[in-house]
Amino acid sequence: MGANWLRRSVGIVIATAAIAAAVALWAVVGSSAPQNGEAPTIATLFGVWQVFYDPIAPAPRLILAAVALAAFFAIGIALLERRATNKSRRSINMHATPLAPKIIMASTRGTFAGEVTVTVLIPAHNEEVSLPLTLSSLDAQSHRPERVIVVADNCTDATVALARQHGVEVIESVGNTDKKAGALNQALAQILPGQGDNDIVMVMDADTTLDDGFLEAAVARFTYDRALMAVGGLFYGEEGFGLLGQLQRNEYLRYSREIARRRGRVFVLTGTASMFRPTALRTIAERRGVTIPGRPGDVYDTAALTEDNELTIALKSLGALMTSPADCTVVTELMPTPGALWKQRLRWQRGALENIGAYGMTLATLRYWAQQLGIGYSVIALTAFLLLMAITALAVDDWVWFPFWLGLGTVFLVERVVTVWKGGWRARLLAVLILPELLFDMFLNLVYVKGIIDITLGRQASWDHVAHQLSAQENPGA
C-alpha cells in the first residue's frame, strides 16, 4: 500500500516531474547553436496565391534525440507493463496475488461450477428517464441475464416504480451516505454469499445501453477461461448535444480504439458496464485494509471518487486477469453542458490522482503514474504551442510557412482523422478542423490543473450527480 504522504502530495509529485521533464527538454534544445536564418522564399501557388516559405528545420541530431527519447519512454513503459502482466500470470504467491491465474486454475481444477449465469446490478439515483432504455437493452440481448437488480439509492422520483413495472428486482439502499459505491456495497453484501464461481456479477450504469451480443461474448469468455476474473466494456457516446457531444464521442472513439490495439488489455473496468467473478469481488472485500486500501469487508472503496478506476487497480494489484473484448460495446450518456462536463471530468481526474496516491508506485500502478505524467507534460506542451502560435501571428506582417512543420502537422492531422473514422462524417469533419479539438484538449488541461490544485490544498471533493436528459435521438419530437 502506498505511503500516506502520497495521498495529499500526489499532485505535486506529478506536476514537479512534468515540469522537470519540460525544463530538461528546453535545456537540451537551447544548448544547440541557433541556425543561421535566411529570408523567406516567395512562391506562387496555382498562379494566383503568393506565399512565403522557409525550408529551415531542426538539426538532425535534435530530431534523432527527440525520436529516441520518445521511443525510450514508450518502449520502457510497454516493457514494464508487460513485465507486470507476466509476473501476475506466473505468480503463486497467495498472500500478494491471490487472484493470479495459476492460483485460480489450481483451486478450480477438476471442479464444475455449473453453467455461467449473469446477475446484473444497476445502481440508480433518480434515473427514471434513462432506466427504461437500459432495461430494454438487457431484454434485447441474445444471451439474456438470469437476474436483474436495480439498486435504488435514495431515489425521490419514479425509478423504483419503473423498475418494478418492468418486472426486475429492486434493492433500496438503507441509510447510505456513500453514493454509488455505498449502495453497491449494500447490494453485494446481500447477493455475493449465494454466488458460485460461475455466477457472474455485472455492474452497469442506469444511463447505459448494451449493444446486442455483449453478454453472449462475455459469457463465452468466462466459460472458456476459468482464470478470467473480469470483463469490461468498450463505451461509445450517445447521439446528440451538438458540438460538445461530438467532441466527447470523438474522445471515446479514440479510447476504444486504443484498447482494441492493446488487444483487450484493460486500462479501466468502466462503470458503464463490467462483469466480475464472485471470487474476485469477495477477495477484494477480504483484502481491504490489509494489502489494498479501503474499509475491510467493502467491495467498493467508498473513499474513492472514481470507484471503477479504483476497483481496476485493486484487481490488478491482486493479480487478476481481465480483458475488454472488441465485441463487448455499450452506448453511454454524454454531458450536455460545459458545466456538467467540467464536474464529471474534475471528479475523474481527482479520483485518478487519489487512487494512485493511495496505492503508491508499484508494477501494477506504474502505467497509471506514466499516464498522469504524460497528461501533465501535454498540459505544458499544448499551452506553450498555442501561446507561441498566438504570439507569432501577432508579431509578423506576413505568414511564413515551414515545410518541415507542415509535414509533422499533416501526420498529426491524418492521425486525428483515422482514429475517429468509425464515427462517420461528423467525427471526421471535426477532426479535420483541428482547432475545436485542440480547444477541447485545453479545457481538459484546465480540469487537470484544477484537480492538482484541489487535491494539494485538501479541498473537499464532491460526486456531483448529473440528471440525465433525453437526447435528440431519444426524443425526436423535441
Steps between C-alpha positions, in 0.01 A plus 500: 500500500627847419644731761243735659687813394430416135125535547534876548814575301442282192406809298823677594705190414342472154517875428864522611600205282319643195656845545845345548461301178394813310790704639747222413377489141515880477858494628602240242345696215639831629850359527530457124636785294227697320483450128575788269169626371444608143231716351185302417457390140208631299300252296180517299247218529248430224613822330303722739602434862831655607647340812812531711673181609817409686664156461681526836462195723645384834848352493504125424650420839212676674247308292671171578525589869128582517405176322734295718366657820139433400582143401689443825205598717239325285694174480603523864142537624382221269772263623430578865127449445570168330727400786224580751250294298735204466589514868131482592436214258785293646455591866420231758520739795163460675559795731603757240303387194216266602321559167797409280405258215720214623345516847143521368553215252648279773210567738230423239666205325267201474201696631193583293338815636194479276401696192592869490215718624475879504361717779480867402521776759386845383580773754247779450444837661198675347538336159136483390587650161779263396417181692233367257749511210762322711260222596379465141857452378534209745176345372632524143821308571551175311608356837260648753609532866355257752443775753475880487508713815456878510692638798296810582700749704301773674265540203230767516357446152329206327815285464381228741148486354629479143740218591221297661267564206772356277500183711852524646612481861567811705737544793463838670800630691453563871662803665760522225716813495777355283335555159529231232777303672308478827179388329685229306674379816161453667364307201811284463493411869158344434568312177868394512462231769269303270711533185701212358824527302312519169222731617632816342411839649459786254494864610365749246394863522134592469583738214665232285361272229675177401558428134353166392743214551677650802388236748538212256861593427585557867338174614703313238818653641416396855396152385826419326742671739468404867776742594322803356382723785340795322374621163462870427301670228616744235284809510378739234307824542129542436376725221411864550624809688652675199869584482563414866346159448712431191818599684421243769409234243833553323679468832324171580565366149873553545497336843320190370739481205797515736363212709437299182863558397606375843314178411253546781752566778296696750586850610176567689209265564253774421196548718284517188502119483741246650468137610673323789539154645372488859840366607662824388251721684516293819880504496504878466268533800728271702817690408368851566709657774753215477683512167281753317342827622144519627271391779511127580200317358419755228526406134502864389721753676254767616783754534577482127345759267542267203396163638538318166861615455582410860343155465709439187821586684392278790449203267832560324677527834355160596619341174163469325470423129268744319404590145288743297396312184426695184153344477391618846385854427257739666353843433520738795369845577689818420521817704253750351668823611855628559419537870387139532804382304730702726355336813520151350859532382616669818365203696671257261831687518503539876398139540781378276759700693366394839495135397865486398590697811321242715670202333845652455737419216499128426523288186120488496464879516800604292289538184264735685786712632643524148161608364467780755856614429424499127188711555701744710764531230234548230349787703833681480565409136156592362483824698845602376409408141179703492667793677789508253261475206302797633816707559630418152172593332501837678871570441539443125364695204506207259428139582799274432448129431757244617486175295657292779239597755226475239607142446476422870167677513372287213599182685316629807193586291490156337527334841210706635277405210591131482442447872136618477423354156241259639301795630380611159527826309426728796784349702740528204401859423558607859840328499602674175422842646756432779442824692176396679666184628809694609278738696319199648838361605580834664171475690605156629843641586336764718305223674829318560663808654193567715508140622864528604436829680194364683666180617813688609300752702287224650172639366194282553401310187140435395339231286268741309222284355379631163134441419456321168334689217342357191720542195358592163512135393304386806245779464449574129210732572713738704 
